[in-house]
Amino acid sequence: MGAEQKVVIVTGASQGIGAGVVKAYRDRNYRVVATSRTIGASTDPDVLTVQGDIADPATAQRVIDTALERFGRIDTLVNNAGIFVAKPFTEYSPADYTAVMATNVTGFFHITQRALEVMSNQRSGHIVNITASIVDRPLAALPAAMAALTKGGLNSVTRSLAIEYASRGIRVNAVAPGVVRTPMHAPETHAALAKMHPVGRIGEIDDIADAVLYLESATFVTGEILRVDGGSNVGA
């Protein structure tokens, strides 16, 4: 590849961690293709937005086509789109199952498959999957089997794809956050959620964006699950 600006695709980019990751990459002078169901137009000419359901293969194809048509390359894909539903396992409804699997797994599959085709032709690229720390240290007080099923699967496929594509110059990593201050968590829950982390606070969006940027620059790292969870993965 030449010396042009690099290009990153970010899913689930309209708010929370996704919006923070978009900003972090722009601060590094990347061009960005940002997608979510509700994302609006951008005033930044180096940020293109694509509205749509990431579980729809047509959305995934439009995102890839937009990146190539406008910017001519895809250097990084950040699979941030995700749904977290915490409830006892027997209380998950068929609608819960369908929604979580569609976004967390089907959405990952379609856009990652298409991005890897482009990156393989370029002989370079990087994929970062945003998973969840809780899948490695389940909590009786917070049953979240659908997160374990889906985000735990992303941890596993991260390692699998890292091996499969290493020889083609493509790295695949994951960031596994603890609880992060986003619109997903009501402010009145923050104090209780902070107690889940040994460092005594919940995470900030910048904590996760900084971890993604570390992996971006860490060219000798692939297949890594980087836990950014205030120490909750090692104990209470």
PASEBA-1860 file (N, C-alpha, C; in nm, 3 decimals):
! residues 236
1> MGAEQKVV> 0.084/-0.120/0.000/0.000/0.000/0.000/0.088/0.125/0.000 ~ 0.032/0.232/-0.051/0.107/0.355/-0.059/0.101/0.434/0.069 ~ 0.128/0.563/0.058/0.137/0.650/0.175/0.006/0.723/0.202 ~ -0.104/0.681/0.137/-0.231/0.748/0.159/-0.276/0.733/0.304 ~ -0.373/0.820/0.340/-0.434/0.803/0.471/-0.493/0.664/0.484 ~ -0.477/0.605/0.602/-0.536/0.475/0.626/-0.686/0.489/0.651 ~ -0.756/0.376/0.638/-0.901/0.374/0.644/-0.947/0.269/0.744 ~ -1.039/0.307/0.832/-1.095/0.215/0.930/-1.247/0.213/0.916
9> IVTGASQG> -1.304/0.095/0.931/-1.448/0.077/0.939/-1.483/0.052/1.086 ~ -1.583/0.121/1.137/-1.629/0.102/1.275/-1.778/0.072/1.274 ~ -1.817/-0.041/1.331/-1.959/-0.074/1.341/-2.012/-0.030/1.477 ~ -2.144/-0.013/1.484/-2.203/0.038/1.608/-2.148/0.173/1.645 ~ -2.136/0.261/1.545/-2.054/0.382/1.560/-2.131/0.507/1.599 ~ -2.260/0.496/1.625/-2.339/0.618/1.646/-2.326/0.675/1.786 ~ -2.287/0.593/1.884/-2.279/0.642/2.021/-2.185/0.552/2.101 ~ -2.162/0.590/2.226/-2.086/0.505/2.317/-1.946/0.475/2.269
17> IGAGVVKA> -1.905/0.350/2.287/-1.770/0.309/2.251/-1.744/0.331/2.103 ~ -1.841/0.299/2.019/-1.821/0.315/1.875/-1.789/0.458/1.836 ~ -1.865/0.553/1.889/-1.838/0.694/1.859/-1.701/0.736/1.912 ~ -1.663/0.684/2.029/-1.530/0.714/2.083/-1.419/0.659/1.998 ~ -1.439/0.540/1.942/-1.338/0.481/1.855/-1.326/0.561/1.725 ~ -1.439/0.606/1.671/-1.433/0.691/1.551/-1.348/0.814/1.578 ~ -1.374/0.880/1.689/-1.298/1.001/1.722/-1.150/0.970/1.740 ~ -1.119/0.860/1.806/-0.980/0.824/1.831/-0.904/0.802/1.700
25> YRDRNYRV> -0.968/0.735/1.606/-0.902/0.713/1.476/-0.890/0.842/1.396 ~ -0.989/0.928/1.404/-0.976/1.055/1.333/-0.861/1.137/1.391 ~ -0.844/1.128/1.524/-0.732/1.199/1.587/-0.598/1.147/1.537 ~ -0.597/1.024/1.485/-0.476/0.968/1.424/-0.474/0.988/1.273 ~ -0.566/1.068/1.223/-0.573/1.104/1.081/-0.616/0.988/0.991 ~ -0.686/0.891/1.048/-0.749/0.788/0.965/-0.875/0.844/0.902 ~ -0.907/0.796/0.784/-1.041/0.814/0.730/-1.129/0.704/0.787 ~ -1.257/0.734/0.805/-1.347/0.643/0.876/-1.474/0.619/0.797
33> VATSRTIG> -1.516/0.493/0.791/-1.650/0.458/0.747/-1.722/0.407/0.871 ~ -1.823/0.480/0.914/-1.893/0.452/1.039/-2.034/0.404/1.007 ~ -2.077/0.298/1.075/-2.209/0.242/1.045/-2.284/0.207/1.173 ~ -2.415/0.225/1.167/-2.506/0.176/1.270/-2.647/0.191/1.215 ~ -2.744/0.139/1.290/-2.883/0.150/1.246/-2.930/0.295/1.239 ~ -2.881/0.377/1.331/-2.938/0.512/1.348/-2.840/0.624/1.316 ~ -2.725/0.594/1.264/-2.623/0.697/1.245/-2.668/0.800/1.142 ~ -2.636/0.926/1.170/-2.670/1.033/1.078/-2.552/1.071/0.991
41> ASTDPDVL> -2.574/1.167/0.904/-2.468/1.214/0.815/-2.359/1.284/0.895 ~ -2.236/1.280/0.843/-2.123/1.345/0.908/-2.088/1.473/0.835 ~ -2.044/1.574/0.912/-1.997/1.699/0.852/-1.848/1.692/0.819 ~ -1.782/1.584/0.861/-1.640/1.565/0.836/-1.624/1.490/0.704 ~ -1.558/1.547/0.604/-1.545/1.479/0.475/-1.465/1.350/0.482 ~ -1.391/1.329/0.590/-1.315/1.206/0.606/-1.386/1.104/0.694 ~ -1.513/1.132/0.726/-1.597/1.035/0.795/-1.722/1.012/0.712 ~ -1.735/0.893/0.656/-1.855/0.857/0.581/-1.942/0.768/0.667
49> TVQGDIAD> -2.072/0.791/0.665/-2.163/0.711/0.745/-2.251/0.625/0.655 ~ -2.280/0.506/0.704/-2.368/0.412/0.634/-2.472/0.364/0.734 ~ -2.596/0.397/0.710/-2.702/0.358/0.801/-2.757/0.221/0.760 ~ -2.776/0.134/0.859/-2.832/0.003/0.828/-2.807/-0.096/0.939 ~ -2.875/-0.208/0.931/-2.863/-0.318/1.026/-2.742/-0.402/0.988 ~ -2.643/-0.410/1.074/-2.520/-0.480/1.040/-2.544/-0.629/1.021 ~ -2.655/-0.682/1.073/-2.686/-0.824/1.053/-2.733/-0.853/0.910 ~ -2.767/-0.750/0.837/-2.813/-0.765/0.698/-2.691/-0.771/0.606
57> PATAQRVI> -2.673/-0.878/0.531/-2.557/-0.885/0.440/-2.549/-0.766/0.345 ~ -2.662/-0.711/0.307/-2.661/-0.596/0.216/-2.597/-0.474/0.282 ~ -2.620/-0.457/0.413/-2.554/-0.347/0.484/-2.404/-0.367/0.485 ~ -2.362/-0.488/0.518/-2.218/-0.517/0.519/-2.155/-0.488/0.384 ~ -2.223/-0.526/0.277/-2.167/-0.503/0.144/-2.161/-0.354/0.112 ~ -2.264/-0.279/0.153/-2.263/-0.134/0.128/-2.149/-0.066/0.203 ~ -2.122/-0.111/0.325/-2.013/-0.052/0.402/-1.880/-0.076/0.332 ~ -1.856/-0.198/0.289/-1.731/-0.231/0.219/-1.722/-0.153/0.088
65> DTALERFG> -1.830/-0.153/0.011/-1.829/-0.083/-0.118/-1.806/0.067/-0.098 ~ -1.867/0.125/0.005/-1.849/0.268/0.032/-1.703/0.299/0.063 ~ -1.641/0.216/0.146/-1.500/0.238/0.180/-1.412/0.232/0.057 ~ -1.434/0.134/-0.028/-1.349/0.118/-0.146/-1.375/0.225/-0.251 ~ -1.501/0.258/-0.271/-1.534/0.357/-0.373/-1.481/0.496/-0.336 ~ -1.492/0.531/-0.208/-1.452/0.665/-0.165/-1.303/0.675/-0.132 ~ -1.252/0.571/-0.065/-1.116/0.581/-0.011/-1.017/0.482/-0.074 ~ -1.066/0.379/-0.142/-0.979/0.290/-0.218/-0.906/0.184/-0.139
73> RIDTLVNN> -0.934/0.170/-0.010/-0.862/0.073/0.072/-0.937/0.052/0.203 ~ -0.905/-0.057/0.271/-0.957/-0.083/0.406/-0.840/-0.137/0.488 ~ -0.797/-0.063/0.587/-0.684/-0.104/0.669/-0.725/-0.172/0.798 ~ -0.837/-0.128/0.855/-0.879/-0.181/0.985/-1.031/-0.193/0.989 ~ -1.078/-0.296/1.056/-1.220/-0.312/1.086/-1.234/-0.327/1.236 ~ -1.316/-0.243/1.298/-1.347/-0.255/1.440/-1.491/-0.303/1.453 ~ -1.507/-0.429/1.494/-1.639/-0.487/1.513/-1.688/-0.451/1.653 ~ -1.754/-0.335/1.662/-1.800/-0.285/1.791/-1.948/-0.310/1.814
81> AGIFVAKP> -2.027/-0.322/1.709/-2.172/-0.338/1.725/-2.203/-0.458/1.813 ~ -2.290/-0.438/1.910/-2.325/-0.549/1.998/-2.446/-0.518/2.083 ~ -2.512/-0.624/2.127/-2.626/-0.614/2.218/-2.594/-0.696/2.342 ~ -2.621/-0.639/2.459/-2.600/-0.710/2.586/-2.734/-0.720/2.658 ~ -2.779/-0.842/2.681/-2.904/-0.867/2.753/-2.872/-0.960/2.869 ~ -2.888/-0.910/2.991/-2.858/-0.988/3.111/-2.988/-1.031/3.177 ~ -3.008/-1.161/3.187/-3.124/-1.217/3.256/-3.100/-1.367/3.276 ~ -3.174/-1.430/3.367/-3.159/-1.575/3.382/-3.181/-1.646/3.248
89> FTEYSPAD> -3.106/-1.753/3.229/-3.104/-1.818/3.098/-3.243/-1.861/3.052 ~ -3.323/-1.916/3.143/-3.455/-1.964/3.102/-3.554/-1.852/3.073 ~ -3.515/-1.729/3.102/-3.604/-1.616/3.075/-3.576/-1.549/2.940 ~ -3.469/-1.590/2.872/-3.446/-1.536/2.738/-3.559/-1.580/2.646 ~ -3.613/-1.486/2.574/-3.721/-1.516/2.479/-3.661/-1.547/2.342 ~ -3.739/-1.608/2.254/-3.691/-1.626/2.117/-3.650/-1.494/2.052 ~ -3.722/-1.386/2.086/-3.686/-1.255/2.030/-3.552/-1.208/2.084 ~ -3.524/-1.231/2.213/-3.393/-1.198/2.270/-3.283/-1.272/2.195
97> YTAVMATN> -3.303/-1.402/2.180/-3.202/-1.485/2.113/-3.175/-1.434/1.971 ~ -3.281/-1.410/1.897/-3.266/-1.366/1.758/-3.192/-1.233/1.750 ~ -3.229/-1.137/1.837/-3.168/-1.005/1.833/-3.020/-1.010/1.868 ~ -2.986/-1.081/1.975/-2.846/-1.086/2.019/-2.760/-1.160/1.918 ~ -2.807/-1.273/1.870/-2.730/-1.349/1.771/-2.713/-1.270/1.642 ~ -2.817/-1.199/1.601/-2.811/-1.125/1.475/-2.702/-1.020/1.477 ~ -2.699/-0.941/1.584/-2.600/-0.833/1.590/-2.462/-0.885/1.627 ~ -2.453/-0.966/1.732/-2.323/-1.005/1.785/-2.250/-1.107/1.699
105> VTGFFHIT> -2.323/-1.194/1.631/-2.260/-1.302/1.554/-2.280/-1.283/1.403 ~ -2.407/-1.273/1.361/-2.432/-1.260/1.217/-2.370/-1.132/1.162 ~ -2.384/-1.022/1.236/-2.325/-0.897/1.191/-2.175/-0.905/1.180 ~ -2.112/-0.968/1.280/-1.967/-0.991/1.274/-1.931/-1.071/1.150 ~ -2.004/-1.179/1.126/-1.969/-1.270/1.018/-1.967/-1.202/0.881 ~ -2.074/-1.133/0.847/-2.086/-1.080/0.711/-1.982/-0.972/0.683 ~ -1.963/-0.878/0.772/-1.870/-0.770/0.739/-1.725/-0.815/0.752 ~ -1.697/-0.906/0.845/-1.560/-0.954/0.860/-1.520/-1.038/0.741
113> QRALEVMS> -1.609/-1.120/0.692/-1.579/-1.201/0.574/-1.544/-1.113/0.455 ~ -1.621/-1.009/0.435/-1.597/-0.920/0.321/-1.470/-0.837/0.341 ~ -1.447/-0.791/0.463/-1.325/-0.714/0.490/-1.201/-0.799/0.470 ~ -1.207/-0.925/0.513/-1.090/-1.012/0.498/-1.057/-1.040/0.351 ~ -1.158/-1.043/0.267/-1.130/-1.059/0.124/-1.049/-0.942/0.072 ~ -1.087/-0.820/0.111/-1.014/-0.701/0.068/-0.873/-0.701/0.126 ~ -0.862/-0.727/0.255/-0.732/-0.726/0.322/-0.639/-0.833/0.266 ~ -0.695/-0.947/0.231/-0.613/-1.054/0.173/-0.553/-1.010/0.040
121> NQRSGHIV> -0.631/-0.939/-0.040/-0.580/-0.888/-0.167/-0.473/-0.783/-0.145 ~ -0.488/-0.703/-0.039/-0.388/-0.600/-0.005/-0.264/-0.659/0.060 ~ -0.279/-0.780/0.118/-0.174/-0.844/0.198/-0.143/-0.763/0.323 ~ -0.246/-0.698/0.378/-0.229/-0.623/0.503/-0.367/-0.592/0.559 ~ -0.373/-0.574/0.691/-0.498/-0.536/0.753/-0.500/-0.571/0.901 ~ -0.601/-0.522/0.969/-0.615/-0.543/1.113/-0.764/-0.545/1.147 ~ -0.803/-0.642/1.228/-0.940/-0.652/1.277/-0.937/-0.651/1.429 ~ -1.025/-0.570/1.488/-1.039/-0.565/1.634/-1.185/-0.594/1.667
129> NITASIVD> -1.207/-0.696/1.748/-1.342/-0.732/1.793/-1.363/-0.684/1.936 ~ -1.471/-0.613/1.960/-1.505/-0.569/2.095/-1.593/-0.678/2.157 ~ -1.541/-0.744/2.262/-1.613/-0.855/2.322/-1.659/-0.813/2.463 ~ -1.634/-0.894/2.565/-1.680/-0.859/2.700/-1.601/-0.939/2.802 ~ -1.552/-0.872/2.904/-1.473/-0.938/3.008/-1.554/-1.042/3.084 ~ -1.683/-1.020/3.098/-1.765/-1.109/3.180/-1.771/-1.252/3.126 ~ -1.739/-1.271/2.999/-1.747/-1.407/2.945/-1.640/-1.498/3.005 ~ -1.531/-1.440/3.055/-1.425/-1.519/3.116/-1.439/-1.531/3.267
137> RPLAALPA> -1.523/-1.445/3.326/-1.542/-1.451/3.472/-1.690/-1.422/3.502 ~ -1.774/-1.524/3.481/-1.918/-1.504/3.503/-1.949/-1.467/3.648 ~ -2.056/-1.391/3.664/-2.100/-1.346/3.796/-2.239/-1.401/3.825 ~ -2.255/-1.464/3.941/-2.386/-1.517/3.977/-2.490/-1.406/3.985 ~ -2.447/-1.288/4.026/-2.539/-1.175/4.041/-2.577/-1.111/3.908 ~ -2.507/-1.146/3.802/-2.534/-1.086/3.670/-2.535/-1.196/3.564 ~ -2.641/-1.278/3.561/-2.645/-1.386/3.461/-2.651/-1.328/3.320 ~ -2.561/-1.374/3.234/-2.551/-1.318/3.099/-2.503/-1.426/3.002
145> AMAALTKG> -2.579/-1.533/2.995/-2.538/-1.647/2.912/-2.533/-1.612/2.764 ~ -2.619/-1.522/2.719/-2.615/-1.486/2.578/-2.489/-1.408/2.544 ~ -2.436/-1.332/2.640/-2.307/-1.268/2.619/-2.198/-1.373/2.610 ~ -2.204/-1.473/2.698/-2.104/-1.579/2.694/-2.108/-1.654/2.561 ~ -2.229/-1.681/2.514/-2.246/-1.755/2.389/-2.193/-1.678/2.270 ~ -2.220/-1.547/2.266/-2.185/-1.468/2.148/-2.048/-1.401/2.160 ~ -2.029/-1.325/2.266/-1.900/-1.256/2.282/-1.789/-1.356/2.313 ~ -1.821/-1.464/2.385/-1.722/-1.569/2.405/-1.683/-1.634/2.273
153> GLNSVTRS> -1.781/-1.649/2.185/-1.750/-1.701/2.052/-1.659/-1.609/1.974 ~ -1.677/-1.477/1.991/-1.589/-1.382/1.922/-1.446/-1.391/1.976 ~ -1.431/-1.414/2.107/-1.295/-1.435/2.160/-1.229/-1.553/2.091 ~ -1.303/-1.662/2.076/-1.247/-1.782/2.014/-1.214/-1.761/1.866 ~ -1.306/-1.696/1.794/-1.281/-1.677/1.651/-1.170/-1.576/1.628 ~ -1.147/-1.486/1.723/-1.034/-1.394/1.713/-0.904/-1.472/1.702 ~ -0.887/-1.570/1.788/-0.765/-1.651/1.787/-0.756/-1.736/1.660 ~ -0.870/-1.790/1.620/-0.872/-1.874/1.500/-0.835/-1.795/1.375
161> LAIEYASR> -0.894/-1.677/1.359/-0.864/-1.596/1.241/-0.722/-1.540/1.246 ~ -0.672/-1.513/1.365/-0.533/-1.465/1.377/-0.436/-1.564/1.317 ~ -0.459/-1.692/1.344/-0.371/-1.797/1.288/-0.395/-1.813/1.138 ~ -0.522/-1.812/1.099/-0.555/-1.837/0.958/-0.498/-1.730/0.866 ~ -0.494/-1.604/0.914/-0.458/-1.494/0.824/-0.323/-1.431/0.854 ~ -0.247/-1.483/0.949/-0.118/-1.422/0.983/-0.023/-1.418/0.864 ~ -0.024/-1.524/0.785/0.070/-1.530/0.673/0.033/-1.433/0.561 ~ -0.084/-1.373/0.568/-0.127/-1.276/0.466/-0.111/-1.132/0.514
169> GIRVNAVA> -0.040/-1.115/0.625/-0.015/-0.981/0.675/-0.132/-0.918/0.749 ~ -0.224/-1.002/0.796/-0.345/-0.952/0.864/-0.340/-0.995/1.010 ~ -0.361/-0.898/1.099/-0.369/-0.927/1.242/-0.515/-0.923/1.288 ~ -0.547/-1.005/1.388/-0.683/-1.010/1.443/-0.672/-1.012/1.595 ~ -0.731/-0.913/1.661/-0.725/-0.901/1.807/-0.863/-0.868/1.861 ~ -0.874/-0.868/1.994/-1.000/-0.831/2.059/-0.972/-0.746/2.181 ~ -1.068/-0.661/2.213/-1.069/-0.587/2.339/-1.192/-0.634/2.416 ~ -1.171/-0.676/2.541/-1.280/-0.726/2.625/-1.303/-0.629/2.740
177> PGVVRTPM> -1.399/-0.538/2.727/-1.422/-0.437/2.830/-1.497/-0.494/2.951 ~ -1.475/-0.428/3.066/-1.566/-0.443/3.177/-1.684/-0.350/3.155 ~ -1.748/-0.306/3.262/-1.860/-0.212/3.250/-1.804/-0.074/3.216 ~ -1.861/-0.013/3.113/-1.813/0.116/3.063/-1.927/0.218/3.072 ~ -1.891/0.341/3.103/-1.990/0.449/3.113/-2.040/0.486/2.973 ~ -2.151/0.426/2.935/-2.216/0.453/2.806/-2.365/0.468/2.830 ~ -2.442/0.507/2.727/-2.587/0.517/2.744/-2.654/0.384/2.780 ~ -2.582/0.272/2.767/-2.639/0.142/2.802/-2.669/0.132/2.952
185> HAPETHAA> -2.593/0.207/3.035/-2.607/0.195/3.180/-2.658/0.327/3.237 ~ -2.771/0.321/3.306/-2.830/0.441/3.366/-2.736/0.496/3.474 ~ -2.727/0.629/3.486/-2.635/0.689/3.585/-2.655/0.638/3.726 ~ -2.779/0.608/3.764/-2.803/0.563/3.902/-2.746/0.423/3.929 ~ -2.705/0.352/3.825/-2.645/0.220/3.845/-2.493/0.225/3.855 ~ -2.432/0.338/3.828/-2.287/0.345/3.815/-2.215/0.310/3.945 ~ -2.266/0.356/4.058/-2.198/0.329/4.185/-2.194/0.180/4.214 ~ -2.306/0.112/4.191/-2.309/-0.032/4.214/-2.219/-0.106/4.114
193> LAKMHPVG> -2.221/-0.062/3.990/-2.139/-0.128/3.888/-1.991/-0.107/3.914 ~ -1.955/0.007/3.973/-1.814/0.033/4.003/-1.757/-0.072/4.098 ~ -1.841/-0.124/4.186/-1.795/-0.223/4.285/-1.758/-0.357/4.221 ~ -1.797/-0.377/4.098/-1.761/-0.500/4.027/-1.616/-0.500/3.981 ~ -1.548/-0.386/3.991/-1.413/-0.372/3.940/-1.316/-0.344/4.056 ~ -1.210/-0.422/4.069/-1.115/-0.400/4.179/-1.060/-0.259/4.186 ~ -1.048/-0.189/4.075/-0.995/-0.053/4.080/-1.097/0.048/4.132 ~ -1.222/0.004/4.152/-1.320/0.088/4.218/-1.394/0.186/4.130
201> RIGEIDDI> -1.390/0.168/4.001/-1.466/0.256/3.912/-1.508/0.179/3.790 ~ -1.604/0.232/3.716/-1.637/0.175/3.586/-1.544/0.234/3.481 ~ -1.540/0.172/3.368/-1.454/0.219/3.261/-1.511/0.339/3.190 ~ -1.423/0.411/3.123/-1.462/0.523/3.038/-1.443/0.484/2.892 ~ -1.514/0.551/2.806/-1.503/0.522/2.663/-1.359/0.535/2.616 ~ -1.288/0.636/2.665/-1.149/0.654/2.624/-1.060/0.537/2.665 ~ -1.094/0.468/2.774/-1.016/0.351/2.814/-1.020/0.244/2.704 ~ -1.137/0.226/2.645/-1.153/0.124/2.541/-1.091/0.173/2.410
209> ADAVLYLE> -1.114/0.299/2.375/-1.054/0.353/2.253/-0.902/0.347/2.259 ~ -0.845/0.378/2.376/-0.699/0.371/2.391/-0.649/0.228/2.370 ~ -0.724/0.130/2.418/-0.684/-0.010/2.400/-0.688/-0.049/2.253 ~ -0.791/-0.004/2.182/-0.799/-0.033/2.038/-0.681/0.030/1.965 ~ -0.646/0.153/2.000/-0.533/0.219/1.934/-0.401/0.153/1.971 ~ -0.389/0.102/2.092/-0.268/0.027/2.127/-0.253/-0.093/2.034 ~ -0.361/-0.169/2.018/-0.354/-0.285/1.929/-0.326/-0.243/1.785 ~ -0.378/-0.128/1.746/-0.351/-0.078/1.610/-0.202/-0.059/1.587
217> SATFVTGE> -0.133/-0.007/1.686/0.009/0.023/1.669/0.101/-0.093/1.708 ~ 0.045/-0.196/1.772/0.126/-0.307/1.821/0.137/-0.414/1.712 ~ 0.225/-0.391/1.618/0.229/-0.474/1.498/0.284/-0.615/1.521 ~ 0.335/-0.643/1.641/0.383/-0.777/1.674/0.280/-0.853/1.759 ~ 0.158/-0.798/1.768/0.054/-0.859/1.850/-0.060/-0.905/1.760 ~ -0.095/-1.033/1.770/-0.213/-1.086/1.701/-0.267/-1.203/1.782 ~ -0.398/-1.224/1.774/-0.463/-1.329/1.851/-0.479/-1.293/1.998 ~ -0.464/-1.166/2.033/-0.468/-1.123/2.172/-0.610/-1.083/2.213
225> ILRVDGGS> -0.650/-1.124/2.334/-0.773/-1.077/2.396/-0.731/-0.980/2.506 ~ -0.739/-0.852/2.480/-0.693/-0.750/2.574/-0.808/-0.711/2.667 ~ -0.796/-0.751/2.792/-0.903/-0.725/2.890/-0.884/-0.587/2.951 ~ -0.983/-0.503/2.933/-0.979/-0.365/2.984/-1.098/-0.352/3.079 ~ -1.078/-0.401/3.202/-1.191/-0.424/3.291/-1.162/-0.391/3.436 ~ -1.064/-0.305/3.460/-1.035/-0.267/3.597/-0.994/-0.381/3.687 ~ -0.941/-0.488/3.629/-0.894/-0.602/3.707/-1.000/-0.704/3.740 ~ -1.122/-0.688/3.689/-1.228/-0.780/3.729/-1.205/-0.922/3.680
233> NVGA> -1.123/-0.939/3.576/-1.099/-1.076/3.526/-1.010/-1.156/3.617 ~ -0.939/-1.091/3.711/-0.848/-1.165/3.799/-0.905/-1.185/3.939 ~ -1.015/-1.119/3.973/-1.073/-1.139/4.105/-1.150/-1.019/4.153 ~ -1.224/-1.039/4.259/-1.307/-0.932/4.315/-1.232/-0.861/4.427
END
